[in-house]
Amino acid sequence: MPFGLQPTHLIIILVVALLIFGPSRLPEIGKSIGKTMREFQAGLKEASQGFTEEIQKTPPQAEPPKLACKSCGKPIQAGMKFCPECGAAQ
C-alpha cells in the first residue's frame, strides 16, 4: 500500500473524514484529491523528461590530453608542472 498504510488505517481515515465532512461532500473531496495526485504525477513526469533531455543534450566532458614525462616517460596530464612518478620538472 502507498505510504505504508494498511487497510485498517484507510478505514479509520475514511470514518474520520465521514464524520468531519459529512457524506455529501466526500465524493467531491475524493475527486479533488485524485485530480491533485494526477496533476502532481504529470508534473513529476514532465520534470524528469525535461531533465533527461537536458542531460542528453549536454556533450560529455573530454579528458585533458595525456603527455609523457620528459624524464621518465610515464604518462602525465597536460598542465602538470612536475611528474607525479619521478618528480621531474616539466
VOLUMDREN-690815 format. One line per 4 residues: number of its first residue (from 1); their letters; for each residue z, y, x of C-alpha. Coordinates in nm, 3 decimals. Each point is the difference from the previous one (the first is absolute). Example, Ala and Ser with C-alpha at 12.3 -4.5 7.8 and 13.67 -1.06 7.14 Angstrom:
1 = AS = 0.780,-0.450,1.230; -0.066,0.344,0.137 .
# end
This chain:
1 = MPFG = 0.000,0.000,0.000; -0.059,0.355,0.119; 0.291,0.181,0.167; 0.207,-0.320,0.003 .
5 = LQPT = 0.073,0.022,-0.374; 0.083,-0.317,-0.186; -0.083,-0.058,-0.369; 0.362,0.065,-0.100 .
9 = HLII = -0.011,0.338,0.173; -0.315,0.093,-0.192; 0.160,-0.099,-0.331; 0.306,0.214,0.073 .
13 = ILVV = -0.221,0.297,0.093; -0.202,-0.046,-0.320; 0.315,-0.011,-0.217; 0.140,0.315,0.164 .
17 = ALLI = -0.335,0.179,-0.042; -0.010,-0.108,-0.364; 0.347,0.144,-0.058; -0.079,0.327,0.179 .
21 = FGPS = -0.351,0.075,-0.128; -0.018,-0.194,-0.326; -0.263,-0.248,-0.111; -0.257,0.264,-0.101 .
25 = RLPE = -0.034,0.155,0.347; -0.002,-0.322,0.211; -0.377,-0.067,-0.031; -0.073,0.360,0.097 .
29 = IGKS = 0.229,-0.022,0.304; -0.147,-0.335,0.105; -0.350,0.143,-0.022; 0.102,0.299,0.212 .
33 = IGKT = 0.159,-0.221,0.265; -0.308,-0.227,0.011; -0.234,0.299,0.034; 0.214,0.148,0.277 .
37 = MREF = 0.002,-0.329,0.193; -0.379,-0.038,-0.031; -0.056,0.355,0.126; 0.240,-0.056,0.289 .
41 = QAGL = -0.176,-0.324,0.101; -0.341,0.170,-0.025; 0.126,0.284,0.222; 0.131,-0.247,0.258 .
45 = KEAS = -0.330,-0.189,-0.001; -0.198,0.323,0.040; 0.222,0.118,0.285; -0.024,-0.331,0.186 .
49 = QGFT = -0.379,-0.007,-0.041; -0.026,0.356,0.133; 0.222,-0.088,0.293; -0.207,-0.311,0.076 .
53 = EEIQ = -0.324,0.202,-0.014; 0.138,0.260,0.239; 0.115,-0.269,0.242; -0.346,-0.157,-0.007 .
57 = KTPP = -0.166,0.340,0.064; 0.212,0.072,0.306; -0.174,-0.123,0.315; 0.210,-0.220,0.226 .
61 = QAEP = 0.151,0.170,0.302; -0.176,-0.099,0.319; 0.210,-0.107,0.296; -0.028,0.222,0.305 .
65 = PKLA = -0.234,-0.143,0.263; 0.166,-0.213,0.266; -0.058,0.072,0.364; 0.088,-0.185,0.317 .
69 = CKSC = 0.265,0.109,0.250; -0.151,0.145,0.318; 0.248,-0.191,0.212; 0.062,-0.344,-0.157 .
73 = GKPI = -0.289,-0.024,-0.248; 0.224,-0.084,-0.301; -0.105,0.152,-0.334; 0.165,0.331,-0.096 .
77 = QAGM = -0.051,0.237,-0.292; -0.196,0.321,0.042; 0.217,0.302,0.079; 0.274,-0.190,0.183 .
81 = KFCP = 0.108,0.171,0.319; 0.156,-0.310,0.158; -0.078,-0.371,-0.018; 0.273,-0.189,-0.191 .
85 = ECGA = -0.052,-0.304,0.227; -0.003,0.141,0.352; 0.108,0.361,-0.059; -0.299,0.150,0.186 .
89 = AQ = -0.109,0.351,-0.097; -0.326,0.015,-0.185 .
# end
